[in-house]
């Protein structure tokens, strides 16, 4: 197979040099933008702020489940527990059922926090 030699090809060290802006990318690719790269570079600060907010919300829900794990494991042994965007606790026997139940509550976040309340966790030997 021939090695790709286009404007965004890896250099002699195998590193792809990423353009600093859309104009430079357009110039390098001679008017042919790679859609995913263009979309990534065109994101606004508002988009980035929303993505940070989504990550922070997910982390807060996940941390809540982690902090309450022993209590939740006692109450819901060997079941899946999750939280949607409304912070309502949802319980199910399978992960698929849990996701469907979160969706049914109408609080589907971009990333629901889920955990399995395992009463027999594996022991890790390091």
Beta strands, then each sheet from edge to edge (+ up, - down):
strand 1: 80-83
strand 2: 89-92
strand 3: 113-116
sheet 1: 2+ 1- 3+
end
